[in-house]
Amino acid sequence: MAAPKKSRGPAGGQGRPGRSLALILIAMVALTGGMFLADQPTPRLGIDLAGGTSITLEAKSEPGQESAINKTNMDTAVQIMERRVNGLGVSEAEVQTQGDRNIIVNIPKGTNSAQAREQVGTTAKLYFRPVLTVAQGTPTPTPSASSSGKPSPSASTADKGKASTTPSADASTQGRAVTDGLKTDTTPSPKASGSADATASPSASAPSAADEAAAAKLQKQFADLDCSSKASRAAAARGAKPTDTVVACSSEGDAKYVLGPAEVSGTEVDNAKAGFDQQRGMWIVNMEFTKKGSKEFQTITKKLSAQQSPQNQFAIALDGEVVSAPQVNTTLSGSAEISGSFTQQSAEDLANVLSYGALPLSFKEASVTTVTAALGGEQLKAGLIAGAIGLALVVIYLVAYYRGLALIALLSLMASGILTYTIMSLLGPAIGFALNLPAVCGAIVAIGITADSFIVYFERIRDEIREGRTLRPAVERAWPRARRTILVSDFVSFLAAAVLFVVTVGKVQGFAFTLGLTTLLDVVVVFLFTKPVMTLMARRKFFSSGHPWSGLDPKRLGAKPPLRRSRRVNAPTDPKEA
């Protein structure tokens, strides 16, 4: 009579659990190594834990535009400010409205927080205006005889385009406006400065008495303007309308201009990007225009290219200050290049402001407060103590109820903790993630979610043992049932975290992000660590023999007699009886 074949357990992870363990161990080693290579051994901290700056911005209305301060414009300003500070790499910046006129900006302590403070309230009103006159930025005597057109003694070359050259034919055909050195020009005459179409028609008819009075006033403003003073530069830019002929200073304060009405608005800039020009050895900002802006830009460059210097230049005026004043020698369209005395930081800041749009309102800093990390540190300490107490209670429960199986649960919790910590550390420099108090709460809540997955699997195994099966088949048969339950449970938790992340703002998003991340890691740990370790432990005598301290004692679980053993007892043993 042939010997009965030995029964083999179900296929799956039972035969080669080492592969899954090797995979997750390699992942943990790689993440830990990447954490130290990135010089980020700890997660980045949010403003409530690391400290930072809290800025209160108050919206101010322009004359005749009091109704502009409304909920729609305030919400739009909040969105633009959030994009700006995130574009600078400032993580966990919190921007929210307070009341009807105020916006609170919380910027965590970091290398870019100073730049963020400079940009959050910048209105970024950009206009392209024709240059009528340019002179040095210091005050000049009011001209008398020099108004006939001869150079004023105080007027000289304003060397703003320090590292630039006259645009070549190739550059012009590509639609690029290249900054050239500003040329020497006379102080403004009434005809040049008082007429909006002076750039188009120098030989225009004689101005009226009102025009002459306006021109004289503008000429006096230009002569008295001191661009070395920030207060004077701000006063010159205040209240200027796009349709006005205005005086303005360069952003460095070394030159002053008389500018004609705006020909192209900055709202027509479709995209802006900073880059380094290798040939000229200087930082530039490239701008792409919309379809409408491209046509308007083509019109102004066609008109200016027919003029003499400096009236063949157009000024790129940002918030009333001239960032650059390129010379136009031919008609351009499609794109423009802002060049001048840029550093890498100033070019990137300008491109960032232009890319994310102009604020619909003007703001002033009502208050600036430095936030210390003392209070957050105390709260973090209290939270960690609470988490430690919760973890200790979980461990006590596992040991008391599951005994030897608690070892597998603890090892799985350690694996989950290592993955969570290293990923959070790497996400700091990668996407700007910063750990705040709500995020810590999310990680603490995740302990319960992860432990729940282990309990589901352990209970399925114990159910199989109660049915009379030995441990190794019970481990494999319990896995498909436990797997479905774990996946459904984690899917619900992840869905809740995703919805919470989408519909909330600020610190609550930190809680939702951490909860979603740890839920995904729970699936990874259960599949690649807990299940393979359980398979390996089932081969050990301590667990397979049902030791009373293993947590899998058949007697303690009230197991039924094995079905196979009962059939063997009832079967005839004497061949004669058969």
RASUL-V751871 format. One record per backbone hydrogen bond with DSSP energy under -0.5 kcal/mol. CO is the residue of the C=O (numbers start at 0). NH is the residue of the N-H. E is the energy in kcal/mol with one decimal. If there is no record, write none. Layout:
# RASUL-V751871
((CO:NH:E) (CO:NH:E))
This chain:
# RASUL-V751871
((13:16:-0.5) (15:18:-0.9) (15:19:-0.6) (16:20:-1.9) (17:21:-2.6) (18:22:-2.2) (19:23:-2.2) (20:24:-2.2) (21:25:-2.4) (22:26:-2.0) (23:27:-2.1) (24:28:-2.3) (25:29:-2.7) (26:30:-2.6) (27:31:-2.3) (28:32:-2.6) (29:33:-2.8) (30:34:-2.0) (31:35:-1.6) (32:36:-2.5) (33:37:-2.2) (34:39:-2.5) (35:38:-1.1) (43:434:-4.2) (45:48:-1.1) (45:49:-3.3) (46:50:-1.6) (50:108:-2.6) (51:370:-2.9) (52:54:-0.5) (52:106:-3.4) (53:368:-3.1) (54:56:-0.6) (54:104:-3.0) (55:365:-2.9) (55:366:-1.4) (56:58:-0.5) (56:102:-2.4) (57:363:-2.0) (59:361:-0.8) (61:64:-2.6) (64:67:-1.7) (65:68:-1.2) (67:69:-1.5) (69:73:-2.3) (70:74:-2.6) (71:75:-2.1) (72:76:-2.3) (73:77:-2.0) (74:78:-2.0) (75:79:-2.2) (76:80:-2.4) (77:81:-2.3) (78:82:-2.0) (79:83:-2.2) (80:84:-2.5) (81:85:-2.1) (82:86:-2.1) (83:87:-1.1) (84:89:-2.1) (85:88:-1.4) (88:90:-0.8) (89:92:-0.7) (90:107:-0.5) (92:94:-0.6) (93:105:-3.0) (95:103:-3.3) (97:101:-1.2) (100:58:-3.1) (101:97:-2.8) (102:56:-3.0) (102:104:-0.5) (103:95:-2.1) (103:105:-0.5) (104:54:-3.2) (104:106:-0.6) (105:93:-2.2) (105:107:-0.5) (106:52:-2.9) (109:112:-0.9) (111:115:-2.1) (112:116:-2.1) (113:117:-1.6) (114:118:-1.4) (115:119:-2.1) (116:120:-0.5) (118:121:-1.2) (120:362:-0.6) (122:358:-1.3) (123:125:-0.9) (124:318:-2.9) (124:319:-0.5) (125:265:-3.4) (126:128:-0.7) (126:316:-2.7) (127:262:-3.1) (127:263:-1.1) (128:314:-4.0) (129:259:-2.8) (132:257:-2.3) (134:255:-2.5) (136:226:-3.3) (143:146:-1.3) (144:147:-1.4) (145:148:-1.5) (151:154:-1.2) (156:158:-0.9) (157:159:-1.9) (157:181:-0.9) (159:161:-1.9) (160:163:-1.0) (167:171:-2.1) (168:172:-2.4) (169:173:-1.0) (170:175:-1.6) (171:174:-2.0) (174:334:-0.5) (175:177:-0.7) (177:326:-0.7) (188:192:-2.6) (189:193:-1.8) (190:194:-0.5) (194:197:-1.4) (196:200:-2.4) (200:203:-1.3) (207:211:-2.3) (208:212:-2.2) (209:213:-2.4) (210:214:-2.7) (211:215:-2.4) (212:216:-2.1) (213:217:-2.5) (214:218:-2.5) (215:219:-2.1) (216:220:-2.3) (217:221:-2.4) (218:222:-2.4) (219:223:-2.6) (220:224:-1.1) (222:139:-2.8) (224:226:-0.7) (225:228:-1.4) (227:229:-0.5) (228:232:-2.1) (229:233:-2.5) (230:234:-2.3) (231:235:-2.2) (232:236:-1.6) (233:237:-1.1) (236:239:-1.1) (240:243:-1.7) (241:261:-3.1) (243:245:-0.6) (245:258:-3.3) (247:256:-3.2) (248:321:-3.0) (249:252:-0.9) (253:136:-1.1) (254:249:-2.6) (255:134:-2.2) (256:247:-2.0) (257:131:-3.2) (257:132:-1.4) (258:245:-2.1) (260:129:-0.7) (263:127:-2.7) (264:267:-1.7) (265:268:-1.8) (267:269:-0.6) (267:289:-2.7) (270:287:-2.8) (272:285:-2.8) (274:276:-0.5) (274:283:-2.9) (275:277:-0.8) (276:280:-1.7) (276:281:-1.3) (281:276:-2.9) (282:339:-0.6) (283:274:-2.4) (284:337:-3.3) (285:272:-2.2) (286:335:-2.2) (287:269:-3.3) (287:270:-1.6) (289:293:-2.7) (290:294:-1.5) (291:295:-2.2) (292:296:-2.8) (293:297:-2.0) (294:298:-2.0) (295:299:-2.2) (296:300:-2.2) (297:301:-1.8) (298:302:-1.9) (299:303:-2.6) (300:304:-1.9) (302:305:-0.9) (303:306:-2.0) (307:310:-1.3) (309:312:-1.6) (311:327:-2.9) (312:130:-2.7) (313:325:-0.5) (314:128:-2.5) (314:316:-1.0) (315:317:-0.6) (315:322:-3.0) (315:323:-0.9) (316:126:-2.3) (316:318:-0.6) (317:320:-1.6) (319:248:-0.5) (320:317:-3.0) (320:322:-0.7) (321:250:-2.1) (323:315:-3.2) (325:313:-1.8) (326:328:-0.5) (332:334:-0.9) (333:288:-2.3) (335:286:-3.2) (336:338:-0.6) (337:284:-2.4) (339:341:-1.4) (341:282:-0.6) (342:346:-2.3) (343:347:-2.3) (344:348:-2.5) (345:349:-2.1) (346:350:-2.4) (347:351:-2.3) (348:352:-2.3) (349:353:-2.5) (350:354:-2.4) (351:355:-1.7) (353:356:-0.7) (361:59:-2.8) (363:57:-2.9) (363:365:-0.7) (366:55:-2.9) (368:53:-3.4) (368:370:-0.6) (369:371:-0.5) (370:51:-2.2) (372:376:-2.6) (373:377:-2.0) (374:378:-2.2) (375:379:-2.8) (376:380:-2.4) (377:381:-2.3) (378:382:-2.6) (379:383:-2.9) (380:384:-2.2) (381:385:-2.3) (382:386:-2.7) (383:387:-2.7) (384:388:-2.5) (385:389:-2.5) (386:390:-2.8) (387:391:-2.5) (388:392:-2.3) (389:393:-2.1) (390:394:-2.5) (391:395:-2.6) (392:396:-2.3) (393:397:-2.6) (394:398:-2.7) (395:399:-2.5) (396:400:-2.5) (397:401:-2.7) (397:402:-0.9) (398:402:-0.8) (401:404:-2.1) (402:405:-1.8) (403:406:-1.3) (403:407:-0.6) (404:408:-1.8) (405:409:-2.6) (406:410:-2.3) (407:411:-2.1) (408:412:-2.3) (409:413:-2.2) (410:414:-2.2) (411:415:-2.4) (412:416:-2.4) (413:417:-2.4) (414:418:-2.2) (415:419:-2.4) (416:420:-2.5) (417:421:-2.4) (418:422:-2.2) (419:423:-2.3) (420:424:-2.0) (421:425:-2.2) (422:426:-2.2) (423:427:-0.7) (424:427:-0.6) (424:428:-0.7) (425:429:-1.3) (426:430:-2.3) (426:431:-0.6) (426:432:-1.8) (427:431:-1.4) (433:435:-0.6) (434:45:-2.6) (435:439:-2.0) (436:440:-2.1) (437:441:-2.2) (438:442:-2.0) (439:443:-2.0) (440:444:-2.6) (441:445:-1.6) (442:446:-0.7) (443:446:-1.0) (443:447:-0.7) (444:447:-0.7) (444:448:-1.3) (445:449:-2.8) (446:450:-2.6) (447:451:-2.0) (448:452:-1.3) (449:453:-1.4) (450:454:-2.2) (451:455:-2.1) (452:456:-1.8) (453:457:-2.9) (454:458:-2.5) (455:459:-1.7) (456:460:-2.0) (457:461:-2.4) (458:462:-2.0) (459:463:-1.8) (460:464:-2.1) (461:465:-2.1) (462:466:-1.2) (463:468:-1.7) (464:467:-1.8) (465:559:-2.1) (469:473:-1.9) (470:474:-2.7) (471:475:-1.5) (472:476:-2.7) (473:477:-2.1) (474:478:-0.9) (475:479:-0.7) (476:480:-0.6) (477:481:-2.4) (478:482:-3.2) (479:483:-1.7) (480:484:-1.6) (481:485:-2.8) (482:486:-2.6) (483:487:-2.3) (484:488:-2.4) (485:489:-2.8) (486:490:-2.3) (487:491:-2.0) (488:492:-1.9) (489:493:-2.8) (490:494:-2.6) (491:495:-2.2) (492:496:-2.1) (493:497:-2.7) (494:498:-2.5) (495:499:-2.3) (496:500:-2.2) (497:501:-1.9) (498:502:-2.4) (499:503:-1.0) (504:507:-1.0) (505:508:-1.0) (505:509:-0.5) (506:509:-0.9) (506:510:-1.2) (507:511:-2.2) (508:512:-2.9) (509:513:-2.2) (510:514:-2.3) (511:515:-2.5) (512:516:-2.5) (513:517:-2.6) (514:518:-1.7) (515:519:-1.9) (516:520:-2.2) (517:521:-1.7) (518:522:-1.3) (519:523:-1.7) (520:524:-2.8) (521:525:-2.5) (522:526:-2.2) (523:527:-2.8) (524:528:-2.2) (524:529:-2.3) (525:530:-2.1) (528:532:-2.5) (529:533:-2.5) (530:534:-2.1) (531:535:-2.2) (532:536:-2.6) (533:537:-1.8) (535:538:-1.1) (536:539:-1.6) (539:542:-0.6) (539:543:-3.1) (540:544:-2.3) (541:546:-1.5) (542:545:-1.4) (546:549:-2.3) (546:550:-0.5) (546:551:-0.6) (548:403:-1.4) (549:404:-0.6) (551:553:-0.5) (552:556:-2.0) (553:557:-0.7) (553:558:-2.7) (554:557:-1.0) (561:565:-1.7) (562:566:-1.6) (563:567:-1.9) (564:568:-1.6) (565:569:-1.4) (566:570:-1.1) (572:574:-0.5) (573:576:-0.5) (573:577:-1.6))
